[in-house]
Amino acid sequence: FDRRAAEAEEDEEEAADAEEFASELRGGAPDLLACCERLLPNLEADAKQESLRHCQAAKEEREVSFRRRARFERRLAASAHLPAAWKSIGDDAFKRGDFFTAVTCYSKRLDDLRTPPDAEAAALAGAFADGHEAAVVLSNRAAALAKVRDFHASLDDAREAFILRPNWGRAWGRIGLAAASLGQVQEAVDAYLQAVTFDPTPAHVEALAGVVARRGTDPDAAHKGKETGNGAMRTGEFGMAVAHFTLCLALLPPDPRASNPDNGDEHAFLRSVLFSNRSAAYARLKAWPAALADARLAVKAKGDFAKAHCRLGTAMLGHGLTEPAYAEFARALQIEGQDQTALKG
């Protein structure tokens, strides 16, 4: 009986405590704080230990952080003379299509490359400490500016890059792109001629042909210009030869047989000669894919032109296509029995 009475009394006390706690919650923050203060002594020992653990961990982390910061500052000071990675960051931004960020990063790198603002020193050493790298960064910034259609600024950068590296095809290509976009066709033609001369890549060749075509056709000029290309071949300037043969091909009207095979092409022989000669120039540059493509176009333009078949045979040999190559030499001999290139194979 006493046990049951004690249990009932405990239940009543718990109910009273619960009601008191609920009342304090309803009563607002002061009452809630008082309730928590009464419960706190029961948790004080555990909380103290937990707090000590957190303090110790925070102290250790702080010490590690200070050591890391000191190490970083030492490395930063030691590498202060080294170039920053702005160009690489700009290149990455350009590749993902973030052209405005690329322009900003290239600008920062150019600031790093500029010599101290001393007029006399600048006159002696130039505007940049490293002209070669500055030309690359200027060219890259010109490309990024062209992507955002700021062609005037792009042209300025491209021209500055050319001044620093006058024999660099890419700088000339940037000039050509910006000038063509601004409608300055003659400057674009001149720039792309130089771009192909120094760097006869397919992109430069295609760009040159495109901008020349904007001026219209002129078969007489194409015939006269062929001799400039031939002269470049004789002096071993094969890039220049590619450039001038490309210009001449672009001056010819389109082959009318492309739309109707029954049509005649009054410029078939000249077209075949130009493709054949450009193929030879590519072959001397070991640019075998381009040499092969041009040789095939030469044969297509005039199938009874022995030299075109010889060029095709040479390009095939460059590709390691021995049997088809000698078949082309044989066709050349069938057309012209004394062709020396075909006889030599």
Secondary structure, DSSP 8 states (H G I E B T S, - for coil): -HHHHHHHHHHHHHHHHHHHHHHHHHH-HHHHHHHHHHHHHHHHHHHHHHHHHHHHHHHHHHHHHHHHHHHHHHHHHHTTTS--SHHHHHHHHHHTT-HHHHHHHHHHHHHHHB--S-HHHHHHH-SBS-HHHHHHHHHHHHHHHHHTT-HHHHHHHHHHHHHH-TT-HHHHHHHHHHHHHTT-HHHHHHHHHHHHHH---HHHHHHHHHHHHTT---HHHHHHHHHHHHHHHHTT-HHHHHHHHHHHHHHS---GGGT-TTS--TTHHHHHHHHHHHHHHHHHTT-HHHHHHHHHHHHHH-TT-HHHHHHHHHHHHHTT-HHHHHHHHHHHHHH-TT-HHHHH-
